[in-house]
Each structure stands twice: as structure tokens, then as C-alpha cells.
């Protein structure tokens, strides 16, 4: 295995049958032609599934070229997957391997819809169960702290402008990032929804207050979302649109709420980097966009446990089971912190 592995086999280099099956699975039909099983998938989902499959093909084309001529379902068995996992484990941790295998299985279900891939799910679960558990520090952050930090960034930008007598790009970016953080703290939408926000379409104003009107097409679960924005933050949105957004190059050319230095709306990675960088500088650890959803669940469970089921609707989940399993901090951890604070207070 001395040859350099192609991390991803380009789509044009995929075997012809694989390309045809992938395109067929994602095809959008009309009244006469049936849509493919993946026609409903968001572009981001298609991308990560395709990347995982391309990575697997890169592995096969380098180390098991003899399998490339076989149909897609004939290339995989438990031994091949074991070799693939061993190869992936050299460059990434168990959690990344688990995610990659899950995406690979999802891609295979599209390409080979009649094949039972449940055995891959079993392998994935075993690797996940054996992976070491680490709770990221961002679990310690709740929505109130994130909201306050967003306000601090915006207030700092305003104060600096007052001293400098003019708005610079630096001021505009700081205010914009603070607004992103504060808005996410109150309305923890998914990354794709945040990126899609357009002034007048998703961000709408009624009287003196702004609100978010998110159509189903811009949500993961294809469910429309409607969030009111309180007076304090609405006033800050007014200030952003009137004073700061216009200082970002090219902002007047598009309706994207989050203008970038590239004369177009910010992409998902640009927003992620901005928020992660700001929070890391403030807290000592970066908070990624998805952690805002965990922060909301944790904050609600701490301050209003009797009505915690409302987190389901806030996050746009179909069932409370998903909310409780993934987004609400365990009550044992909350109780442990209360006891720790009480013990610390008694010692003092």
C-alpha cells in the first residue's frame, strides 16, 4: 500500500454504472416520470453522501482495483469494510469514521435501493459504542450567555464607530457577527436556514418588529417556521440594515441578510468560521452553529423544565424524542452542577 491514495475519486471517474445510478436516484421527475428516491434531499445532504461514496471509491481504486468492474453492491462485504475502516482510522478518529460509514451507507441505499445494508449499520453502531466519549466545552454554554455575547459585539462595534466617527468594514463585520450570534441564540435555526435568509423574504417586518418567516423549502424537515423577534433585537436589526450592512462591499447588489466581503451572501463555511472565531476568543473554546440548538435545549430545561417539551417546536423537530435524546442536557449533569455550586458556596 505504498501508492498515494486518491482521497476522493472524481465523479467523472466513477464507473459508468455508479454514475448512472446516482443521477437516476437524484432525478426530479414530472407528472409523467417518477422522481428518484433522493430527489427530495437537500443539496448539502447530497454533497456529503456523494463525498463519502467518492472517498470509498478512491480507496477501492487504489487498493482493490480488481473490484472496480463489479456492480456497486458486489464490491462491499464485511472484510472490505473492515479494510476501509482501518484505512480511514489512520487519518481520523472513531467519530469521523462513524459519520463517514453512515453517509456511505446512505449513498449505497440510493445507488442500490433493493439491497439490505443493515449489516453496515450494525458495524457503524459497534464502532460508535466503542468510541471514547468526550463532552465538548461548548456544552457549558446556554442561550442566555450566547445572546449576551452577541449584544456585546454589536455594542462594541457601535462604541468604536462613535469614537472613530465613521463605520469601517471591521465595524460592520463585528456588528454583523454579533447579530448572527444573538439571532441564533433566540432562534436556533439550522445552518442551511441561516444561510438562506433574505431580507424581505425570510426576514420580514410588521410595524416596528421584525420576524423570521422560513418557508418549508429552506428547512430540513420541510416544515415552515415562524419566529417573532423581540423589540430589543429588532431595533438592532434596524441599525444593522441602516448603518452597518451597507459598509460591506457589494451588499447593495443582493438581498442576503448576511453580506460577505466577497460581494455575495455569506456561505455556510464563512458563517461557521466567523461564529467559531468570535466565540473562541470570548470563551476560550469555539461554539459551532449546531451547538446553538443544544444551548437552547439546555437553557430551557434549566429555567423552565415544566414546559421543556416546547423545545421541540423551537427546533422544528417532528417528535420530542429527537429533542430529548440529542439536544437537552442530561438532568444528572444539571443536578451535579447545582450540588457543586452549593458545596463551593458552603466552603466559602
Secondary structure, DSSP 8 states (H G I E B T S, - for coil): --S---SS--GGGS-HHHHHHHHHHH----SSS---TTTTS-HHHHHHHHHHHHHHHHHHHHH-GGGTTS-GGGS--HHHHHHHHHHHHTTS-HHHHHHHHHHHHHHHHHHTTTS--HHHHHHHHHHHHHS-----GGGG--HHHHHHHHHHHHHHHHHHHHHHSS--HHHHHHHHHHHHHHHHHHS---HHHHHH-BBTTTEEEETTEEEEEE-GGGSTTS--EEEE--HHHHHHHHHIIIIIGGGSTTGGG--BSSB-TTSSB--HHHHHHHHHHHHHHHHSS---TTHHHHHHHHHHHHH-GGGGGGHHHHHT-S-HHHHHHHTS--HHHHHHHHHHHHHHHHH-
